[in-house]
Amino acid sequence: MVSREGISARPHWRLTVPRPPAALVHRFVVFTCTLLGLLGIGFVVLQLQARGAILPMVALCGITLGALIVIRPVIGLAALVTCAIGVRVSVGTGSQSPLVASLLCGCLLLVGWFVHRTLNRQRLNLLPSYVAVPAVLALAFTGFSLMWGRLTLDPRITYPASFQRVQIAATVLILVSVSLLFVCADLLRDRRVRTAIVSAMVVTGFLVLPFKALGTSVPGANTAGLFGLWFIAICWANALVNHRLHPVLRGLLATGAVGWLLMATIVEGKWVSGWLPGMVALLLITLWARPLFGIVLALLSSVLVSSYFSLVHDLVIVRQREEGSLDGEFGRLALWQRNVDLLGDHLLLGTGPAGYAMYYITFIPDRAMSTHNNYFDMLAQTGVTGLLSFVGLMVALWVLARRVLRHAKHAADRAVSLAVVGGVPAVAISLFLGDWLLPFVYNQTIAGFDHSVYSWLMFAMVCGLYVQQRHGPPANA
């Protein structure tokens, strides 16, 4: 028999669930409130946009987003990437060059980050002098050229009031683009943030690739400009050096890189800017990471080009001549020569952002076309001084990417820095084909910031990696 004591003493089984850490609960609450707030703002934005109330909509979003950025600057970076990828909201400037949502987010990010740093009295994480100096000079010469262009404006030129807004917007685009290097050197020192941005770009590329292969597009998704270059570079670099990824995933990334390059070559073949930079980046990344494989790939590419030389010559030379892109009154060579001849007196300090447009409209209105070349655009707008500072900045970023790659220990960090090592020379080549890094207001318009920001974000990633290697990850990482 069992005594009463024995019966009463039997164990009682209870299911105990460990309480999550307070920090985890706090993060979950903040994330949930932020998500609900953004959904609410999105609903209000859609209602205002349906009623044509664009300015109240932008003001509401700007105030809310600005407050969130001051509290947590990385929110501004997330908003910038989100707007660049899929938000097609813009504000007119009085011309056909609108301010897009991504550029407005970039402005809010710079201001909010500075206020956040000031309020918290945090030390700034500066870039190495060989990067910071040309970046600061590029900012200084851009601002100076705006004033110099107005002071030395030819008296025969009529300066409309609306053009002043265009020039200010063009100046803001350049200043925000370069300043992102300093801001993101701090925000992108966290590997989780870098991974989130890279993942967003890769997922977007894979979603869009089948539609582009069929000659269609995904409504709202922005993969214009040099997005394809960076998609190829990121996927290929991770496939080669990121051993932390599963082999199946690495194979999928390699397939995506090759698939995008084939799509750009076969479907969009006559658009040289669509496939040439990506091909250069893929070859350079391979040569850097796997020299033997890179040499074999380069030889194979040479054999293919030789075998199909007539087709390549037709795409690159013949069709461009037939369309007037190379020769003729409106060919690239004529545009560049005309730019230098017309602005000979302003080559040292330039005519200011977008400034040469007024000279074209006044003196050669029947041939007023932009240069379709970022180097000549920068020369005409900021002069030799500004052009040299931008070129110096590109070289410095490439040197920084090589240094970061040499000291990177994590596989994901090596993949990002390797993508930039191969991507910077590819971008430098692409600038001869169009205004892909600093969009000209009367060619791609200021709305081109939507896709030029991809390049600046990739440049900023190696800046963040440099700060992480030197000062360590952020305290809350």
N, C-alpha and C positions, 0 to 999 in steps of 0.2 A: 504493500500500500504506500501511497505517496502522501506525505503529510501536507497539511495546509500551508506550512511554511515553504515546502517544496513547490507546491503549485503556485503560490504567490511570488516565489523567487524566480520563476522562469523568465527568461529575457524577453524584452519587448523590442521588436525590430522596427526601426524607423529609417525612412529614406531621408538622408541629409544631403542637401545640395550646397556646395561651397558658394559663399557670397563672392561676387566678382569684385575685383579691386575698385577702390573709389575713383581712381584715375580713369579706368575703363568706363565706368558708369558716366563720369563727367563727359568723356569724349562722345559717348553714344548720345547723350542728351543734347550736346552742342551740335552734333551732326544731324540729329533728327530735327531740331529747331531750325537749323540753317536750311535743310532740305525743304521743310514745310514753308519756310519764309520765301525761298526762291520759287517754289511752286505757286505761292500766292502772288508774288510779284509777276510771275509769268502770266498768270490769269488776268491780272490787271493790265499788263502790257498788251495782251491780245485784245482786250476790250477797247483800250484806248486806240490801238492801231486800227481796229475795225471802224472806229469813228473818225479816223484821220487826225487824231490828236498826237502827232509825233513829238512835238516839243515837250508837252507835259509828261509824256511817256518817258522820254530820255531824261528829263529832270528827276522824275521819281526814281528811276533805276539808278541814275548817277548818285543821288543823295544816299540811297540805301546801300549801294555797292561801296561807295566811298567810306561810309561808316563801318561796314564789315571789313574793309581793307585795313583801316586804322587799327581795328581790333586784331585781325589776323591777316597779314599781307598776302599769305599764300592763296587766300580766296581770290584776290585780284588776278593772280597768275592763272588760276583755274578758269576764271571768267574770260581772261584774254584768250586762252586756248579754245575754250568752248565757242566763243564768238567767232574766232577765226575759222573754225571747222564748220559751224552750222548755223550761225545767226546772221541773217541778211537784213539787218535794220541799219538805216543810214540817215544822216541829217544833211540837207542841202547847204551849199556854201554860196549860192547865187550863181553857180556855174554847173557844168556837167561833171564836176569832181567832188563827190560827196564825202562827208566824214562818216566812216563806217563804225559799227559798234566795237570792233576789235581795237581800233585806234583810240576811241574814247576810253575803253577799258585800260589801254596802255597808259593814257594820261592819268587816270585815276590811280593806277597802280604806282606810278612814280611818286605822285603827291602823297598818297596814303602811306606808302612805305617810308617816305621821309618823315612824315608826322609820327608814325609809329616809332621809328628809331629815336626821334627827338624826345618824345614823351617818356620813353623807357630808358633814355640815356645809354643807349647801347653803342658799342664801338663799331665803326664801319670796317667791313672786311675789304680792304683795297686790293686791286689787281696789281700784278707786277708792273714796274715802271715802263717796260717796253711795250705793254699793252695799254696802260692807262694814259701815257703821254700822247700817242697818236689819237686815242679816243677823245681826249679832252681837246686836242687841237682841231679835230674834226668838228666837234661841237662849237668851239670858239669861232672857227672860220665860217661855219654856216651862219651863225648869228651876225658876224661882222659883214659877211657878204650881203645880207639882207639890207643892212643900213648903207653899205657902200654902193650897192646897186641903185638905191633911191637917190643918194647924193650925186652920183655921176650919171643919172638918167639923161639920155639924149633929149634936148628940148623939143625936138620934132615929134616925140612920142607922146600920145595922149594916154594918161594913166587913169583908167576908170576906177570908180570906187569899189566895184565888185572884185576887181583884180587884187586889191589889197587883202581881201579875205582869203583869196586863193593862195597868195604868197605866204600868209601867216599859217594856213593849213599845211602847205608844203614844208615850211620850216618846222612845224610841230612834228610832222611825219619823220623827218631826219633826226630831230633831237630825241624823240621817243625811241626810235630804232637803236641808236647808239647808246642811249642811257640805259636801255634794258640790260646791257652787259654788266653795268655796275649793280643794278638792283638784283638781277638774277644770280650774280656771283654770290649773293647772300641767300636767296630763296632756294636756289638749286644746289646748295651744298648738301641737301638732304636727298639720299638715294631714293627714298620713296616718292618724292616729288618728281624726280627725273624719270623714274620708272613709269609713273602715271602719265606723264606727257608723252613719252615714247610709245607707251601702250595705246594711248588715244590715237596717235598718228598711224600706228601699224593697223589697228582695228579699222580705222577709217579707210585706209588704203585697200585692205582686203575686201571691205564691203563695196567699194566703188569699182574695183578692178574688173569684175565680171561685166558690169554695165558699160564701162569704157571699151572693153574688148568687143562688145556688140555695137559700139558706135553711139551709145546713149549716155545719159548722165543721171545721177541721183539728185532729185530736187533738194536744194538746201545744202548739200555737201560741197565743200570747197576744197578741191584738189588741183587748183590752177597753179600757174607759175612753176616754181621749182619743188613743189610738193613731191612729185615723182622721184626727183633726185634723192631727197632725204628718205623717202620710203625705201628705195633701193639700197641706199647706204646703210640704214639702220638694220634692215632685214639681213643683208649680206654679211655685215660685220658681226651680228649676233650668231649667224649660222656658222661663221668661221672660228670665233674665239670664245663664245659664251658657253663653256662646258657645263655650267650649272643648269642649263636647259635640257629637257629631255631630247634625245636624238630625233624623235618623231617631230617635235616642235621645231628643232633646228632645220630639219629637212623641209618643213612647211614654210619656214621663213625664206630659205634659199629658193624654193619654188616661187614664192611671191615676188622676190626680187627679179628673178629671171623672167617670170610671167609679165611683170610690169614693163620690163625692158623690151620684151617681144611685142607687147601691145603697142608701146610707144613707137616702135620701129615699123611694125606692119600696118597698124590702123591709123596712126598719126604720123606716118613717115615723113611727109613733107614739112612738118613742124620740127625743125632741127633742134630747137631748144627743148623739145620734149624727150628726145632720146640721147643726144650727144652728151650732155652733162652727166646723166645717169650712167652711161657706158664708161665715161672717164672715171667716175667715182668707183664703179665696180672693179675696174682694172687696177686702180691705185690701191684700193683696200686689199685686193688679193695679193698684189706684189708686196705690200707691207707686211701682211699677216702670214702668207704662205708664198715665199719668193719663188720656189720651184713651180708650184701650181700657177702662180701669176705669170711666169715666163711662158709656160705652156699655153695658158689662156691668151696671152698677148700674141703668140705665134699663130694660134688657131684663128684669132680675130683677123690677123694680117692675111692669112690664107683665104678666109671668107671674103674679106674686102677685095682681095685680088681676083677671086673667082667671080664675084658679082660687081666688078668695078663699074661696069656700065650702068647698073642699077643705082649704085651709090652716087655716081657722078650725076645721074639724072635727078636724084632727090636733092642733092646738096647744091649743084651748080645749075643744071639746065632749067629745072622748074623755078628756081629762085630768079633766074634771069627772065624767064617768060612772065613771071608775076611782077617784074620790076624791082625785086628786092635787092639785087646786086648792082646791075647796070642801069643806065638811063637817067632821066631827069630826077626821078624819085628813088633811085637805088641807094643802098647803104653808103657806098663810096661817095656818091654825090652829096648825100646828106651830111656826112662828116666833113667833107671839104668845105661845103657851104657854111657849116657851123663855125669852123675856124676862121674863114675869111670874113664873115660878118661880124664876129665878136673879137677881132684881133686886138682892139683897144682894151678889152676887158679880160684878157687871158690870165693876168696875174691874180686878180682878186674876184673876178666873176661879176655877174649881173644880179646875183641873189637867187634864192630858190624860185624856180619857175620864171625868172626874170627875162630869159632870152625869148620867151613867147611873144612879148610885146615888140621886140625888135623884128621878129619874123613877120608879125601881123602888119607892122608899119611899113617895112621896107621890101618885103617879098611876100605879099599876101597870097599870091597864086602858087607859091612853093613853100608855104608855112607848114612844115612837117617836123616832128621831133626827130632826134637823132637815132632812136631805137638802139642806143648804146649807152650803158651807164657810165662808162669812162668819159665819153664826150659830154654827157649830161652834167656830170659833176664838174668837168672842166669849165663848161659854159656858166654854170650856176655859182660855183664857189672858187673858180680860178685854179691856177696851178697849185697854189698853196693848199686849197681844200682837197684837190685830187690826190696830191702826194700824201696828205694825212690819211685819207681813206685807203689808199693802196698800202701805206705803212701799217694801218690797222689790220688789213687782211693778212699781210705777212706775219704780223705779230700773233694773230690768232692761230695761224697754222703752226708757228713755233711753239706756242703754248699748248696746243693739242698734242704735239709730239712729246713735249715734256710730261704732260699729264699721262699720256699713254705709257711712257717709260716707267713711271712710278705707280701706275694703277695696279692694285692687287686683286680687287674684286672683278669677277668676269664681266658683270654688267657695266662696270666703269670702263673696262678695256674696250668693250664693244662700242660704247658711246664715243669715247675719244678716238677710236679707230675710224668710226663713221665720219667724224669731223676732219680727221687727217686726210681722208680721201675726198671729203665733200668740199673743203675750202678751195682746192685747185679747180674742181669742177665748177664751182660758183664763179671763180675768177674767169674761166673760159666763157661761161654763160653770159657774163656782162657785156661781151662783145656782140651778143645776139639780141639783147633787149635790156630794158630797165627792170631787171628781176630783183634787185636788192634794194634800190631806192626808186620806187615808181615815180615816173614823171606825171605831173598833173594833167597834161594834155595828151597822154598816150594811154597808159593803164589807169590813169587818174589816181587820186589818193586812196580809192577803194582797193588798189593793189596791195595795200598794207595787209589785207586779209591773208595773202599768201606769201608776201615777202617776210612776214613775221616768223614763218617757219625757219628760215635761215638764221635770223637773229636769235631765236630760241636755241637752236643747235649750237651756235657760237657761244651763247651764254652758258650752255651746259658744261663746256670745258672750263669756263671761268668758275662755275660753282665747284667743279671737281678740284680745281687748283686750290680754292679756299678750303675745301674739305681736307685735302692732303696737308695743307699748311697749318690750319687752325682746328681741324677736327669737325665732326658733324655738329649740328645745332644741339642745344641742350635737351630739347624735347624730342629728339630723334629716337 
